[in-house]
């Protein structure tokens, strides 16, 4: 690597350094977005399970479990905190990835011709 190549904010670019292309940049951006949403969903589901462990649900006769499983609840709470911490890191990574994508490549320009512009109309 000659030091002149631009890299996006993903770990993919640091693991496999290659010249930046539009397709590769969009792929990495979308994968960063996907991972952010997956981690956020995992944290949300874990939080719901942890809430049920602490509070229970009387409607389905599910009693709280943290009085019996105190060690589990403390570890699960730590795990949920770490999950949301990593979600924040992925949000920041996605912001960097999107900034680099949109600052490196110009916006697509619509094809303009000298012919008149035709607009499709729907019959009423």
C-alpha positions as CSV (number, residue, x, y, z in Angstrom):
1,X,0.0,0.0,0.0
2,X,1.5,3.3,-1.0
3,X,-0.4,5.5,1.6
4,X,-2.3,7.4,-1.0
5,X,-5.4,5.1,-1.1
6,X,-8.4,6.2,0.8
7,X,-10.0,3.7,3.2
8,X,-13.5,3.7,4.5
9,X,-14.3,3.3,8.2
10,X,-14.9,-0.4,8.1
11,X,-12.7,-3.1,9.5
12,X,-13.1,-4.8,6.1
13,X,-10.9,-2.1,4.5
14,X,-8.2,-2.4,7.1
15,X,-8.2,-6.2,6.8
16,X,-8.2,-6.3,3.0
17,X,-6.7,-3.0,1.7
18,X,-7.7,-2.4,-1.9
19,X,-8.3,0.6,-4.1
20,X,-11.7,2.2,-3.4
21,X,-14.4,1.7,-6.0
22,X,-18.0,2.9,-6.0
23,X,-19.4,-0.6,-5.8
24,X,-17.1,-1.7,-3.0
25,X,-17.8,1.5,-1.0
26,X,-21.6,1.0,-1.3
27,X,-21.2,-2.7,-0.3
28,X,-19.2,-1.8,2.8
29,X,-21.6,1.0,3.7
30,X,-24.6,-1.3,3.4
31,X,-22.8,-4.0,5.4
32,X,-22.0,-1.5,8.2
33,X,-25.7,-0.5,8.2
34,X,-26.8,-4.1,8.4
35,X,-24.5,-5.0,11.3
36,X,-25.6,-1.9,13.1
37,X,-29.3,-2.9,12.9
38,X,-28.5,-6.6,13.8
39,X,-26.6,-5.5,16.9
40,X,-29.3,-3.0,17.9
41,X,-32.0,-5.8,17.4
42,X,-30.0,-8.2,19.6
43,X,-29.7,-5.6,22.3
44,X,-33.4,-4.9,22.2
45,X,-34.3,-8.5,22.5
46,X,-31.8,-9.1,25.3
47,X,-33.2,-6.1,27.2
48,X,-36.8,-7.5,26.9
49,X,-35.6,-10.9,28.2
50,X,-33.7,-9.2,31.0
51,X,-36.8,-7.1,31.9
52,X,-38.9,-10.3,32.2
53,X,-36.2,-11.8,34.4
54,X,-36.3,-8.8,36.7
55,X,-40.1,-8.1,36.7
56,X,-41.8,-11.2,35.4
57,X,-45.2,-11.2,33.7
58,X,-48.2,-12.0,35.8
59,X,-50.5,-12.3,32.8
60,X,-48.7,-15.5,31.7
61,X,-47.8,-16.6,35.2
62,X,-44.1,-15.9,34.6
63,X,-42.5,-15.0,37.9
64,X,-39.4,-12.9,38.3
65,X,-36.2,-14.9,38.3
66,X,-33.5,-12.5,39.4
67,X,-34.1,-13.2,43.1
68,X,-33.0,-16.8,42.4
69,X,-30.6,-16.2,39.6
70,X,-28.8,-13.1,40.8
71,X,-25.5,-14.0,39.1
72,X,-27.3,-14.5,35.8
73,X,-29.1,-11.2,36.0
74,X,-25.9,-9.3,36.8
75,X,-24.0,-10.9,33.9
76,X,-27.0,-10.4,31.6
77,X,-27.2,-6.7,32.6
78,X,-23.4,-6.3,31.8
79,X,-23.9,-8.1,28.5
80,X,-26.8,-5.8,27.5
81,X,-24.7,-2.8,28.4
82,X,-21.8,-4.0,26.3
83,X,-24.2,-4.8,23.4
84,X,-25.5,-1.2,23.4
85,X,-22.0,0.1,23.7
86,X,-21.0,-1.8,20.6
87,X,-24.2,-0.6,18.9
88,X,-23.0,3.0,19.5
89,X,-19.6,2.1,18.1
90,X,-21.3,0.7,15.0
91,X,-23.5,3.8,14.6
92,X,-20.3,5.9,14.7
93,X,-18.7,3.5,12.2
94,X,-21.7,3.9,9.9
95,X,-21.5,7.7,10.1
96,X,-17.8,7.6,9.1
97,X,-18.5,5.1,6.3
98,X,-21.4,7.2,5.0
99,X,-19.4,10.4,5.2
100,X,-16.5,8.9,3.3
101,X,-18.8,7.3,0.7
102,X,-20.6,10.5,0.0
103,X,-17.6,12.8,0.1
104,X,-15.4,10.5,-2.1
105,X,-17.9,10.0,-4.9
106,X,-20.0,12.6,-6.6
107,X,-23.8,12.3,-6.6
108,X,-25.2,10.6,-9.7
109,X,-26.1,13.1,-12.4
110,X,-29.4,12.4,-14.3
111,X,-29.1,12.0,-18.0
112,X,-30.2,15.2,-19.7
113,X,-30.8,15.4,-23.4
114,X,-31.7,18.1,-25.7
115,X,-35.0,16.5,-26.4
116,X,-38.1,17.6,-24.5
117,X,-38.8,15.9,-21.2
118,X,-41.7,13.5,-21.3
119,X,-43.7,12.8,-18.1
120,X,-45.9,9.8,-17.9
121,X,-49.4,10.6,-16.9
122,X,-51.9,8.1,-15.5
123,X,-55.4,8.1,-17.0
124,X,-58.1,9.2,-14.6
